[in-house]
Amino acid sequence: NNEDSLAKFKNADVIGHPGGATFSQFASASGYACPGAATPYMPYLLSTLDTVAWRHGVPESVYPEALIPGRREVGGLFSGDMWGSVYPRSGFIHQADDYKAAAVIAQR
């Protein structure tokens, strides 16, 4: 199928979870967990605003992780279940399964 070989584009947003602060206070009160660094509702990444990096992959296309195959990939090469690579961190991915593509984009 020709459509399986086409690159898909996905946006990703990373926003602080509102329950994270409450859980962090609860977990750190026990003394076995460190307090979390996330702030509720704080946007940490909005790919729609970062067009140069997310749409073109300009700064990360020269990272060693992006140039050397197999350095940082989701799935297993030997098991035959390769989902995609984490680097370069951009919104384009070659993956036929939409759920696997979304999982790799979330890792990026």
C-alpha positions, -999 to +999 in steps of 0.1 A: +000+000+000+014+034-010-001+053+019+018+032+044+051+046+031+041+082+034+053+104+063+027+113+089+028+146+108+016+150+144+016+179+168+025+173+205+018+194+235+033+189+270+013+206+298+017+201+335-010+179+349-032+195+376-032+164+398+006+162+397+011+188+425-013+170+448+002+136+441+037+151+445+028+165+480+013+132+490+042+111+478+070+133+491+053+135+526+062+098+530+099+106+526+104+080+498+098+103+469+113+136+458+089+165+451+079+169+414+092+197+393+061+202+371+038+231+376+000+225+370-012+238+337+022+251+327+029+246+290+064+230+286+062+223+249+037+236+223+048+222+190+024+245+171+045+274+183+079+258+177+076+255+139+113+256+130+123+227+153+091+206+151+083+209+114+118+210+100+140+193+126+167+219+121+186+219+154+184+182+160+192+168+126+229+169+134+228+153+169+247+120+171+214+102+181+198+113+149+228+104+127+235+069+141+207+044+134+196+023+164+208+048+191+174+056+205+144+038+190+110+027+203+104-010+198+129-038+191+149-042+159+155-079+166+119-087+175+107-071+143+085-047+161+101-013+154+078+016+161+101+045+152+131+065+163+130+092+190+156+114+172+154+137+154+126+151+174+102+164+148+065+159+140+071+137+110+072+099+113+071+069+090+047+045+107+016+028+092-001+023+126-016+056+139-014+045+175+022+035+173+030+068+155+013+087+183+033+068+210+066+076+193+056+113+189+047+114+227+082+100+235+098+127+213 
